[in-house]
Amino acid sequence: MAFWKLSSGDATGFKFLFSIAFLYALMVSIAYCVLHMKHISPLPFDAPLDRFSEARAVEHIRVLAEEIDGRQEGRPGLREAATYIKSQLEMVKERAGPNLRVEVEETQVDGSFSMMFLGHSISLGYRNHTNILMRISSMHSLDTDASVLMNAHYDSPVNSPGAGDCGSCVASLLEVARLVVDSGWAPPQPIIFLFNGAEELFMLGSHGFMTQHKLKDTIGAFVNVEASGTGGVDLVCQSGPGSWPSNVYSQAAVYPMAQSSAQDVFPVIPGDTDYRMFSDDYGDIPGLDIIFLRGGYYYHTSFDTVDRILPGSMQARGENLISVLKAFTSSSKLKVASERKSLDMDANKDMVERAVFFDYLTLFMVYYPRRVAMVLHNFPAALFFFAPFFLYMRDPEIHPLLSIFWAFLKGVIHHTAGILLGVIFPVLFSVIRLFFAFPMSWFAHLYLAFLMFIPCSFFGLLLPITISDRVAHCQGVSSKKIMKVETRVEARFWGAFGLYAFVTSAHFFAGLNGGFLTFVICISMLLGWIVFCLSVKSYGHDSFKSPMFYVIALVPCLLYSVYFCGILALLLIEKTGMMGAVPPPYGFYLADVAVAAVIGAVTGLCVGPIIPICSGWLAKASILKFLLHFTVVMLAVSSQLFPYSKDAPKRVVLQHTFFSAGGNEITGSSYDLAVIDSNSMEFIFKHAPEVAEELHAGPSFSLGNTEVSPQEAWLALFPISCVVTTNGRFPAKPNKILERYSQLPHLKTHKPPTTFDNGTRRVYLELSLGSLEEIWVSVLNVTGPLSGWSFADGKPPGQTQRPLSLFLSLSNSFTKKPSSRNGLIIAAPEHPSGGPPSYILRLSGNSSEKWIFWLEANSKEELRVDLAVLDQRLDEETTRLKSLFPGWSDVIAYSSFLSSYSF
């Protein structure tokens, strides 16, 4: 297809297409700069002391992530981090003026509870986790005054230096605490900075604070600072209970980054934060959950280093935090727990009713209560139904009312079909591409995902209109004879408007808060339609200028759509590296299909509003052919590129598994290898032959022929093991593990069992974790007729055992669902296929002491206890094997000690 051979109409269409492409390129550039904080100027280390300085905060990150060797539970670095944080707070305390009272304390928390996570019921017991607190208040404040809690966790996941997650969070709060003191500001209400040391182990540090600390009931509001990456958009992803926290944020944030739609999505995302403990499970405290989103490639990997922190991100976060903190402490709605319970909720609707809110490119916030959204979000649908009557009254003799309704309905059908095809075509092409390419070839090349899938999605958007016009032409009847040009365009416009209006109303009636985007589209389309009608009077329908005026009028809306959809698409692409490896054949296609579908959907949101007016210039056979050719070229290019790099690593889990028969007898050893994205182990062995040779996989390795690791092998990772379903087991030598450890983990009875009159049998057990040096967690899987359990805080034998908070009295019926008893969720059993019900218990903290507890059985049938202990120390052979993996991979490596017992 040569452009110089095009007809004048086609040439004009291509000019229009390239003009639109150029406009969208400009909007993408603006959104890119906003998402990457290019518009923020970080302040240097020597910035004024009354300003938040990114450089000072980054120095804290450097110490935590580089000078301290690992902040994982069980490693010395976690204690060093606590010491560093406390020393920094003590220095801040020394600089406090006479108008402030500053208190710093270190607390040890222990406890136990049950929870649901990723659809699994799990119980947790913990001891001696360290929380560091600082309370800043004016000299005349009381200990019972309502306070604002600022929370961050300083522990990091296995194998990660944790610069972003969550060294950046700790650094932000340290700099904010310094700023509060050095600025001379006396907060109207007390501020509590909580640095908790056990979030990565299922929010244990925040649970300990919420269940044990004397100040827990004084918390009137909280801000939880988290990270799912290394910077960029610092999004308010959860807010509540009620709309008050989001209202405070919308009024106070300097660079607001918040969208109520995140609250619709977050519950289905496989993850949790400390927000859950403060706002949902153990309190009804109003608060915000603020999370770094960009840099998800490095989240929970060894690449989460200080140099990955996006410049400007910490500065924006810090300025937001200090402004929001001041707003919370000045609010009259700040109440202690007892006052919140006694509030007249009808008079304080914002304490229970959620709101709709969103930021516009971090420049300002739009906020309105849900009761206002009831009117606003249903107005477009009402207007759509009224529009045919208006057109009929304008010219009743030319077009009957029913024909107008039918034209509008066809417009809705055409636009709906276009949106659906805009998703279907990218999915179809993504599947076709996988016949000759690796999955996720776009993973390390973000631009490729958009270049591959946007053109074919645009093709799908235009196709229904093209077919409709062609069918009418083939029938030998001109479209102009059926309906005037302006009326046909009007019907298509109102059809597209109606679809977005219906989606907006559907969001509202579904109880969701994300309908604001389609609402903004509807309002912007109305404005654009007015501008278009005025331009038509001046230039006519056949002029190139009329649709361009329409598009220009929509630019503010389209720019926001590009910004909003860019966040969504980039987040998904980065997270496909850890979304889990579904077994073949479906797992092979999962990541590509998901990304293609989302990019198709966001193309519909970003481009769809211009289609009704611009289709006359764009819906041409030559343009459709060009879009298809461009898509094919991009698919061919993508098939030649490697999916991973050091900036976009592949995640691999390497577990060296030791099987013991209790005591110090090793009965076997293996390497369990798992990948957690769509490229299987075959991909690893093909591109890392040294690893294949070391594991004796052979050049003809096939996933279908390898031994699969049994589910119980991943017990130490439960329930995270659900994302390592594509795995394999390879033989390994026990090596000289017994030379390193004088004692392995083991479980034994420490006194004779007791049988009660009702036939219930109680066995008393002692868990020793041996001489392992860097234990992350210990997991017990109890199967059999379990009717109750209890465990203590692990005081040495001979001392009084202080019972912890957990006492589960389990029903004889193992099919019972989790229930609530005095606020404690009673764990339900897991039901592995073909096996008896099992109860999962995770224990963490202070591995040098023994855990002493008892189990009760309601029959004489034996109880089976499987024990898994995750140790972060590696032997020499495993360390060497890990080093053989290529630089484009991130290997989470650890040792797991498995043993089984019957009582």
HELIX and SHEET records of a PDB file:
HELIX    1   1 PHE A    3  LYS A    5  5                                   3    
HELIX    2   2 SER A    8  LEU A   35  1                                  28    
HELIX    3   3 GLU A   54  ARG A   62  1                                   9    
HELIX    4   4 VAL A   63  GLU A   67  3                                   5    
HELIX    5   5 PRO A   76  GLU A   94  1                                  19    
HELIX    6   6 ALA A  163  GLY A  167  3                                   5    
HELIX    7   7 SER A  168  ASP A  182  1                                  15    
HELIX    8   8 LEU A  204  GLN A  212  1                                   9    
HELIX    9   9 LYS A  216  THR A  218  5                                   3    
HELIX   10  10 TRP A  244  ALA A  252  1                                   9    
HELIX   11  11 SER A  261  VAL A  265  1                                   5    
HELIX   12  12 PHE A  266  VAL A  268  5                                   3    
HELIX   13  13 TYR A  275  TYR A  275  1                                   1    
HELIX   14  14 ARG A  276  ASP A  281  3                                   6    
HELIX   15  15 VAL A  306  ARG A  308  5                                   3    
HELIX   16  16 SER A  313  SER A  330  1                                  18    
HELIX   17  17 ALA A  337  LYS A  341  1                                   5    
HELIX   18  18 LYS A  349  MET A  351  5                                   3    
HELIX   19  19 ARG A  370  LEU A  376  1                                   7    
HELIX   20  20 PHE A  379  ARG A  394  1                                  16    
HELIX   21  21 LEU A  401  ARG A  433  1                                  33    
HELIX   22  22 LEU A  446  CYS A  474  1                                  29    
HELIX   23  23 SER A  479  ILE A  482  1                                   4    
HELIX   24  24 VAL A  485  PHE A  509  1                                  25    
HELIX   25  25 PHE A  516  TYR A  539  1                                  24    
HELIX   26  26 LYS A  545  LYS A  575  1                                  31    
HELIX   27  27 THR A  576  MET A  578  5                                   3    
HELIX   28  28 TYR A  586  VAL A  607  1                                  22    
HELIX   29  29 GLY A  608  ILE A  610  5                                   3    
HELIX   30  30 ILE A  611  LEU A  618  1                                   8    
HELIX   31  31 ALA A  621  SER A  638  1                                  18    
HELIX   32  32 MET A  681  HIS A  687  1                                   7    
HELIX   33  33 PRO A  689  GLU A  694  1                                   6    
HELIX   34  34 GLN A  711  LEU A  717  5                                   7    
HELIX   35  35 ILE A  720  VAL A  723  5                                   4    
HELIX   36  36 ILE A  737  ARG A  740  1                                   4    
HELIX   37  37 GLU A  876  SER A  883  1                                   8    
SHEET    1   A 7 LEU A 100  PHE A 117  0                                        
SHEET    2   A 7 HIS A 120  SER A 138 -1                                        
SHEET    3   A 7 ILE A 191  ASN A 196 -1                                        
SHEET    4   A 7 SER A 147  HIS A 153  1                                        
SHEET    5   A 7 ILE A 219  ALA A 227  1                                        
SHEET    6   A 7 GLY A 287  ARG A 294  1                                        
SHEET    7   A 7 GLY A 231  GLY A 240 -1                                        
SHEET    1   B 9 LEU A 100  PHE A 117  0                                        
SHEET    2   B 9 HIS A 120  SER A 138 -1                                        
SHEET    3   B 9 SER A 838  SER A 844  1                                        
SHEET    4   B 9 ILE A 775  THR A 783 -1                                        
SHEET    5   B 9 ARG A 864  ASP A 871 -1                                        
SHEET    6   B 9 SER A 889  SER A 902 -1                                        
SHEET    7   B 9 LYS A 650  SER A 660  1                                        
SHEET    8   B 9 ILE A 666  VAL A 675 -1                                        
SHEET    9   B 9 ASN A 727  PRO A 731 -1                                        
SHEET    1   C 2 ALA A 355  TYR A 360  0                                        
SHEET    2   C 2 PHE A 364  PRO A 369 -1                                        
SHEET    1   D 5 HIS A 746  THR A 755  0                                        
SHEET    2   D 5 ARG A 761  SER A 768 -1                                        
SHEET    3   D 5 TRP A 851  ALA A 857 -1                                        
SHEET    4   D 5 LEU A 786  ALA A 792 -1                                        
SHEET    5   D 5 PRO A 803  SER A 809 -1                                        
SHEET    1   E 2 SER A 819  ARG A 821  0                                        
SHEET    2   E 2 LEU A 824  ILE A 826 -1                                        
END                                                                             
